[in-house]
Amino acid sequence: MHEDGEATNNISILQNEYIEKVWNDSLLKYSNILSGLFHKSVVLCESDSDCKLYKIIDEHIKKNKGVYSEALFIHCGGKQRLPVVIRALKALDVNVRVITDFVVLNDENTIKNITTAIGISWDEVMPHYNIVANGVRGDGKEKINRNMLKAAFNEVLGRKADELLSPKEIKELSNLLKTESKLKSVKNSGKSALPAGQASSSFDTLDTIFQNNGLFIVPVGELEGFVKSVGDHGPKSINEVLEKYPNFDDAVYEDVKKFVGALGI
């Protein structure tokens, strides 16, 4: 509206270069990305299973408030395609939110492209990012505490006096020798797997800047981390969660509801 009360329409023009980049990608070409023009907000996710659960949770939150969800959830088929879609939608003044897994912080080039596309100065976040990235990657060395391993072995071996180990005991002892890389730990657990102190503090700063600009890093690592009582991954995992917990007021959904609620859509 003008000050004199006359209605006005704001027009945004999508440059040919953005259309070409979307149409040259076989996955994006057949997606419903440009449908975002007709929604109040667009939430970009990495995969279809991410979209599915976040969309369901958003609709549940809105239903409890007595309103309809006006957000469109679109998957981009991975992190690398996110910048292309972000630029296309932002060029049309679409209200964009981006959700990506915690492990994106391991790939500087990818996270830099995403932050730049969404309008964040890389120079502003780089000092904080470097500290967090070191915490994500760790020192690359696999470590096992000798005394803890010895105690665990003795506990298993001392349960029975049988000369031969059972298949179950062999598996248990084998698992004790397995190590988990820092990267895998962060992928599965997110922020809680970062070293205490500077790495965690820098992530909080980084996360605040990201969220203020519409970029949301999954704090529990990845979507499956919100409901860890279901062990599968991807679409199968989401289906099992929905079957096991059909009531969206169940406490198991509290963390994911808080995350989706923070999107501001």
GUBAZA-463392 format. One record per residue (C-alpha): residue number from 0; residue in one letter; z, x, y. Coordinates in nm, 4 decimals. Example, Ala and Ser with C-alpha at 12.3 -4.5 7.8 and 13.67 -1.06 7.14 Angstrom:
<sites>
SITE, torgu, kemar, pz, px, py
SITE, 0, A, 0.7800, 1.2300, -0.4500
SITE, 1, S, 0.7140, 1.3670, -0.1060
</sites>
This chain:
<sites>
SITE, torgu, kemar, pz, px, py
SITE, 0, M, 0.0000, 0.0000, 0.0000
SITE, 1, H, -0.0706, 0.1074, 0.3584
SITE, 2, E, 0.1952, 0.0551, 0.6238
SITE, 3, D, 0.0033, -0.2517, 0.7409
SITE, 4, G, 0.0440, -0.4079, 0.3967
SITE, 5, E, -0.3125, -0.3654, 0.2741
SITE, 6, A, -0.3511, -0.2718, -0.0927
SITE, 7, T, -0.5222, 0.0570, -0.1779
SITE, 8, N, -0.6596, 0.2102, -0.4945
SITE, 9, N, -0.6161, 0.5798, -0.5649
SITE, 10, I, -0.9141, 0.7438, -0.7357
SITE, 11, S, -0.9093, 1.0641, -0.9392
SITE, 12, I, -1.2231, 1.2328, -1.0668
SITE, 13, L, -1.2312, 1.4123, -1.4017
SITE, 14, Q, -1.4428, 1.7248, -1.3640
SITE, 15, N, -1.7232, 1.7839, -1.6151
SITE, 16, E, -1.5607, 2.1062, -1.7379
SITE, 17, Y, -1.2582, 1.9144, -1.8686
SITE, 18, I, -1.4737, 1.6545, -2.0447
SITE, 19, E, -1.6812, 1.9301, -2.2061
SITE, 20, K, -1.3737, 2.1082, -2.3398
SITE, 21, V, -1.2433, 1.7887, -2.4964
SITE, 22, W, -1.5827, 1.6871, -2.6368
SITE, 23, N, -1.6554, 2.0339, -2.7753
SITE, 24, D, -1.3430, 2.0129, -2.9920
SITE, 25, S, -1.4251, 1.8083, -3.3026
SITE, 26, L, -1.0682, 1.6794, -3.3374
SITE, 27, L, -1.0154, 1.5895, -2.9725
SITE, 28, K, -1.3590, 1.4309, -2.9417
SITE, 29, Y, -1.2642, 1.1481, -3.1770
SITE, 30, S, -0.9099, 1.1032, -3.0481
SITE, 31, N, -0.7916, 0.8382, -2.8004
SITE, 32, I, -0.7030, 1.0895, -2.5294
SITE, 33, L, -0.8867, 0.9143, -2.2464
SITE, 34, S, -0.7040, 0.5914, -2.3355
SITE, 35, G, -0.4150, 0.7553, -2.1512
SITE, 36, L, -0.5789, 0.6364, -1.8293
SITE, 37, F, -0.4577, 0.2865, -1.9093
SITE, 38, H, -0.0942, 0.3714, -1.9821
SITE, 39, K, 0.2023, 0.4418, -1.7594
SITE, 40, S, 0.2740, 0.7689, -1.9408
SITE, 41, V, 0.1148, 0.9872, -2.2085
SITE, 42, V, 0.3236, 1.1914, -2.4507
SITE, 43, L, 0.1369, 1.4786, -2.6174
SITE, 44, C, 0.2625, 1.5968, -2.9561
SITE, 45, E, 0.1468, 1.8568, -3.2056
SITE, 46, S, 0.0917, 1.6265, -3.5021
SITE, 47, D, 0.0414, 1.2651, -3.5994
SITE, 48, S, 0.3772, 1.2496, -3.7800
SITE, 49, D, 0.5514, 1.3633, -3.4600
SITE, 50, C, 0.3806, 1.0843, -3.2670
SITE, 51, K, 0.4786, 0.8276, -3.5270
SITE, 52, L, 0.8544, 0.8788, -3.5161
SITE, 53, Y, 0.8804, 0.9452, -3.1421
SITE, 54, K, 0.6763, 0.6308, -3.0715
SITE, 55, I, 0.8950, 0.4195, -3.2995
SITE, 56, I, 1.2116, 0.5528, -3.1373
SITE, 57, D, 1.0738, 0.4962, -2.7867
SITE, 58, E, 0.9830, 0.1360, -2.8710
SITE, 59, H, 1.3308, 0.0805, -3.0174
SITE, 60, I, 1.4990, 0.2170, -2.7035
SITE, 61, K, 1.2825, -0.0037, -2.4799
SITE, 62, K, 1.3407, -0.3090, -2.6996
SITE, 63, N, 1.7169, -0.2683, -2.6611
SITE, 64, K, 1.6634, -0.2636, -2.2840
SITE, 65, G, 1.4506, -0.5765, -2.2968
SITE, 66, V, 1.1301, -0.4056, -2.1860
SITE, 67, Y, 0.8056, -0.2940, -2.3485
SITE, 68, S, 0.7030, 0.0665, -2.4022
SITE, 69, E, 0.4180, 0.1638, -2.1725
SITE, 70, A, 0.3706, 0.5132, -2.3166
SITE, 71, L, 0.0825, 0.6350, -2.5282
SITE, 72, F, 0.1653, 0.8995, -2.7885
SITE, 73, I, -0.1245, 1.1323, -2.8725
SITE, 74, H, -0.1353, 1.4217, -3.1177
SITE, 75, C, -0.3491, 1.7244, -3.0370
SITE, 76, G, -0.3730, 1.8789, -3.3826
SITE, 77, G, -0.1563, 2.1804, -3.3042
SITE, 78, K, -0.0132, 2.3797, -3.0150
SITE, 79, Q, -0.3348, 2.5595, -2.9237
SITE, 80, R, -0.5136, 2.2384, -2.8170
SITE, 81, L, -0.2342, 2.1188, -2.5872
SITE, 82, P, -0.3503, 2.3037, -2.2698
SITE, 83, V, -0.7001, 2.1486, -2.2882
SITE, 84, V, -0.5608, 1.7943, -2.3033
SITE, 85, I, -0.2900, 1.8613, -2.0445
SITE, 86, R, -0.5458, 1.9785, -1.7879
SITE, 87, A, -0.7778, 1.6851, -1.8532
SITE, 88, L, -0.5040, 1.4240, -1.8128
SITE, 89, K, -0.3337, 1.5892, -1.5160
SITE, 90, A, -0.6689, 1.6084, -1.3386
SITE, 91, L, -0.6643, 1.2281, -1.3517
SITE, 92, D, -0.3050, 1.2096, -1.2238
SITE, 93, V, -0.1794, 1.0787, -1.5577
SITE, 94, N, 0.1976, 1.1083, -1.6034
SITE, 95, V, 0.2105, 1.3604, -1.8898
SITE, 96, R, 0.4959, 1.4654, -2.1177
SITE, 97, V, 0.4496, 1.7417, -2.3745
SITE, 98, I, 0.6602, 1.7894, -2.6888
SITE, 99, T, 0.6300, 2.1068, -2.8924
SITE, 100, D, 0.8280, 2.2765, -3.1695
SITE, 101, F, 1.0797, 2.5493, -3.0879
SITE, 102, V, 0.8754, 2.8142, -3.2676
SITE, 103, V, 0.6145, 2.7970, -2.9889
SITE, 104, L, 0.8425, 3.0427, -2.8081
SITE, 105, N, 0.7388, 3.3086, -3.0594
SITE, 106, D, 0.3800, 3.3067, -2.9299
SITE, 107, E, 0.3673, 3.4249, -2.5680
SITE, 108, N, -0.0006, 3.3474, -2.5211
SITE, 109, T, 0.0355, 2.9875, -2.6409
SITE, 110, I, 0.3462, 2.9039, -2.4396
SITE, 111, K, 0.1970, 3.0730, -2.1335
SITE, 112, N, -0.1185, 2.8614, -2.1606
SITE, 113, I, 0.0863, 2.5437, -2.1997
SITE, 114, T, 0.3185, 2.6155, -1.9070
SITE, 115, T, 0.0288, 2.7158, -1.6812
SITE, 116, A, -0.1659, 2.4004, -1.7720
SITE, 117, I, 0.1318, 2.1803, -1.6921
SITE, 118, G, 0.1761, 2.3475, -1.3535
SITE, 119, I, 0.4586, 2.5973, -1.4078
SITE, 120, S, 0.4278, 2.9478, -1.2632
SITE, 121, W, 0.4448, 3.1969, -1.5493
SITE, 122, D, 0.5956, 3.4556, -1.3133
SITE, 123, E, 0.8874, 3.2190, -1.2551
SITE, 124, V, 0.9744, 3.1747, -1.6222
SITE, 125, M, 0.8651, 3.5082, -1.7711
SITE, 126, P, 1.1989, 3.6949, -1.7243
SITE, 127, H, 1.3883, 3.4150, -1.9007
SITE, 128, Y, 1.1176, 3.3814, -2.1646
SITE, 129, N, 1.1287, 3.7510, -2.2570
SITE, 130, I, 1.5014, 3.7314, -2.3295
SITE, 131, V, 1.4618, 3.4153, -2.5389
SITE, 132, A, 1.1598, 3.5581, -2.7254
SITE, 133, N, 1.3607, 3.8624, -2.8314
SITE, 134, G, 1.6255, 3.6288, -2.9688
SITE, 135, V, 1.3637, 3.4230, -3.1531
SITE, 136, R, 1.1971, 3.7231, -3.3150
SITE, 137, G, 1.5113, 3.9219, -3.3955
SITE, 138, D, 1.4785, 4.2810, -3.5113
SITE, 139, G, 1.2523, 4.1925, -3.8040
SITE, 140, K, 1.4935, 4.3453, -4.0567
SITE, 141, E, 1.6299, 4.1574, -4.3521
SITE, 142, K, 2.0026, 4.2097, -4.3940
SITE, 143, I, 2.2519, 4.1195, -4.6647
SITE, 144, N, 2.6225, 4.1882, -4.6353
SITE, 145, R, 2.7264, 4.3955, -4.9381
SITE, 146, N, 3.0846, 4.2667, -4.9658
SITE, 147, M, 2.9847, 3.9046, -4.9201
SITE, 148, L, 2.7147, 3.9403, -5.1873
SITE, 149, K, 2.9578, 4.1067, -5.4301
SITE, 150, A, 3.2141, 3.8299, -5.3834
SITE, 151, A, 2.9498, 3.5599, -5.4340
SITE, 152, F, 2.8173, 3.7295, -5.7511
SITE, 153, N, 3.1662, 3.7666, -5.8943
SITE, 154, E, 3.2383, 3.4000, -5.8247
SITE, 155, V, 2.9291, 3.2895, -6.0201
SITE, 156, L, 2.9773, 3.5380, -6.3050
SITE, 157, G, 3.3451, 3.4537, -6.3391
SITE, 158, R, 3.2948, 3.0842, -6.4028
SITE, 159, K, 3.2129, 3.1283, -6.7722
SITE, 160, A, 3.2714, 3.3855, -7.0436
SITE, 161, D, 2.9307, 3.3247, -7.2059
SITE, 162, E, 2.7331, 3.6404, -7.2783
SITE, 163, L, 2.4068, 3.4915, -7.1512
SITE, 164, L, 2.3495, 3.3401, -6.8076
SITE, 165, S, 2.2287, 2.9802, -6.7899
SITE, 166, P, 1.9030, 2.8982, -6.6042
SITE, 167, K, 2.1134, 2.7358, -6.3325
SITE, 168, E, 2.3228, 3.0515, -6.2881
SITE, 169, I, 2.0124, 3.2724, -6.2786
SITE, 170, K, 1.8649, 3.0562, -6.0028
SITE, 171, E, 2.1908, 3.0611, -5.8087
SITE, 172, L, 2.2162, 3.4415, -5.8289
SITE, 173, S, 1.8518, 3.4777, -5.7262
SITE, 174, N, 1.9105, 3.2609, -5.4204
SITE, 175, L, 2.1952, 3.4876, -5.3143
SITE, 176, L, 1.9464, 3.7742, -5.2778
SITE, 177, K, 1.7090, 3.5772, -5.0594
SITE, 178, T, 1.7110, 3.6431, -4.6867
SITE, 179, E, 1.5841, 3.4280, -4.4040
SITE, 180, S, 1.3976, 3.5831, -4.1154
SITE, 181, K, 1.5143, 3.5078, -3.7633
SITE, 182, L, 1.1828, 3.3337, -3.6955
SITE, 183, K, 1.2257, 3.0994, -3.9918
SITE, 184, S, 1.5857, 3.0336, -3.8934
SITE, 185, V, 1.4824, 2.9359, -3.5409
SITE, 186, K, 1.1974, 2.7223, -3.6763
SITE, 187, N, 1.4432, 2.5286, -3.8918
SITE, 188, S, 1.7389, 2.5118, -3.6531
SITE, 189, G, 1.6098, 2.5631, -3.2996
SITE, 190, K, 1.8496, 2.6544, -3.0217
SITE, 191, S, 2.1521, 2.6842, -3.2525
SITE, 192, A, 1.9864, 2.9815, -3.4275
SITE, 193, L, 1.9584, 3.1835, -3.1052
SITE, 194, P, 2.2088, 3.4652, -3.0577
SITE, 195, A, 2.5070, 3.3625, -2.8456
SITE, 196, G, 2.5180, 3.4935, -2.4904
SITE, 197, Q, 2.2150, 3.5920, -2.2885
SITE, 198, A, 1.9503, 3.4476, -2.5204
SITE, 199, S, 2.1148, 3.1040, -2.5253
SITE, 200, S, 2.1828, 3.1117, -2.1517
SITE, 201, S, 1.8232, 3.2088, -2.0737
SITE, 202, F, 1.6941, 2.9298, -2.2965
SITE, 203, D, 1.9030, 2.6757, -2.1044
SITE, 204, T, 1.7467, 2.7984, -1.7790
SITE, 205, L, 1.3998, 2.7970, -1.9308
SITE, 206, D, 1.4503, 2.4521, -2.0812
SITE, 207, T, 1.5622, 2.3069, -1.7473
SITE, 208, I, 1.2489, 2.4379, -1.5743
SITE, 209, F, 1.0303, 2.3097, -1.8574
SITE, 210, Q, 1.1831, 1.9609, -1.8638
SITE, 211, N, 1.1618, 1.9264, -1.4862
SITE, 212, N, 0.7866, 1.9753, -1.5267
SITE, 213, G, 0.7371, 1.7527, -1.8311
SITE, 214, L, 0.7542, 2.0087, -2.1130
SITE, 215, F, 1.0091, 1.9403, -2.3871
SITE, 216, I, 1.0936, 2.1941, -2.6588
SITE, 217, V, 1.2431, 2.0333, -2.9715
SITE, 218, P, 1.6047, 2.1625, -2.9600
SITE, 219, V, 1.6559, 2.1364, -3.3373
SITE, 220, G, 1.3478, 2.3419, -3.4216
SITE, 221, E, 1.1029, 2.0722, -3.5268
SITE, 222, L, 1.0941, 1.6980, -3.5799
SITE, 223, E, 1.2361, 1.7222, -3.9327
SITE, 224, G, 1.5458, 1.8905, -3.7893
SITE, 225, F, 1.6653, 1.5634, -3.6359
SITE, 226, V, 1.7285, 1.4118, -3.9819
SITE, 227, K, 1.8109, 1.6935, -4.2209
SITE, 228, S, 1.9279, 1.4694, -4.5021
SITE, 229, V, 1.5598, 1.4260, -4.5944
SITE, 230, G, 1.4153, 1.7518, -4.7200
SITE, 231, D, 1.0389, 1.7034, -4.7130
SITE, 232, H, 0.8019, 1.8071, -4.4347
SITE, 233, G, 0.5336, 1.6306, -4.2318
SITE, 234, P, 0.4161, 1.2690, -4.2856
SITE, 235, K, 0.5942, 1.2410, -4.6203
SITE, 236, S, 0.9215, 1.3391, -4.4554
SITE, 237, I, 0.8871, 1.0795, -4.1797
SITE, 238, N, 0.8070, 0.8052, -4.4306
SITE, 239, E, 1.1135, 0.8964, -4.6350
SITE, 240, V, 1.3326, 0.8906, -4.3239
SITE, 241, L, 1.2068, 0.5446, -4.2297
SITE, 242, E, 1.2596, 0.4158, -4.5834
SITE, 243, K, 1.6063, 0.5668, -4.6189
SITE, 244, Y, 1.7250, 0.4661, -4.2726
SITE, 245, P, 1.5486, 0.1402, -4.1724
SITE, 246, N, 1.8154, 0.0555, -3.9126
SITE, 247, F, 1.7353, 0.2457, -3.5932
SITE, 248, D, 2.0869, 0.1890, -3.4662
SITE, 249, D, 2.2079, 0.4158, -3.7490
SITE, 250, A, 2.3966, 0.7220, -3.6235
SITE, 251, V, 2.1401, 0.9440, -3.7963
SITE, 252, Y, 1.8975, 0.8680, -3.5116
SITE, 253, E, 2.1352, 0.9507, -3.2252
SITE, 254, D, 1.9970, 1.2992, -3.1543
SITE, 255, V, 1.6321, 1.1991, -3.1652
SITE, 256, K, 1.7049, 0.8943, -2.9458
SITE, 257, K, 1.8746, 1.1200, -2.6927
SITE, 258, F, 1.5741, 1.3536, -2.6989
SITE, 259, V, 1.3182, 1.0743, -2.6542
SITE, 260, G, 1.5334, 0.9101, -2.3871
SITE, 261, A, 1.5280, 1.2337, -2.1868
SITE, 262, L, 1.1475, 1.2194, -2.1646
SITE, 263, G, 1.1783, 0.9774, -1.8748
SITE, 264, I, 0.8919, 0.7525, -1.9806
</sites>
